[in-house]
Amino acid sequence: MLIQSVRHTLGEIDSFLSQLTHEQYNFPCRELSGSSIGQHTRHIIEVFQCLLIQYDRGEINYDSRQRNATIETLPSYARSCIQMIRETVDKPDKFLALYQKVAGREIKIATNYYREILYNLEHCIHHQALIRVAVMDMDNVEVDENFGLAPATIEYRQCAQ
């Protein structure tokens, strides 16, 4: 179910990106503090890539992302990266060591693959919510009503109706 949710959420982003022009993808949005949709998309993709690439080592460090400018400037390339993540995200759960700098010091935390996939999913939804705000005034861009909403919010809204 977790992997299906990740694939579904990434599919929403892919569908959304298919509507954007190159200019819309690269435009510095006031609502994103001058960042572009492409920059937010790159960030989402690279956090997933970091986990998938480092999975075999058993050690994850999100600070060691590539920061690939091609992802943030070419929506077609970003979409191909999303597709690759959707195809490779289904891995067995296993223990991992998470390395992260906090207040200038590197710490090590025990975690596992499914916990990190859940973190990536929540992180992705958070950035979708930011992107949703940025595109509200864009012409010819449709956003699914659940784009950028947490699964618990969607479930709550369905139960409340």
Disulfide bonds with the S-S distance in Angstrom:
none
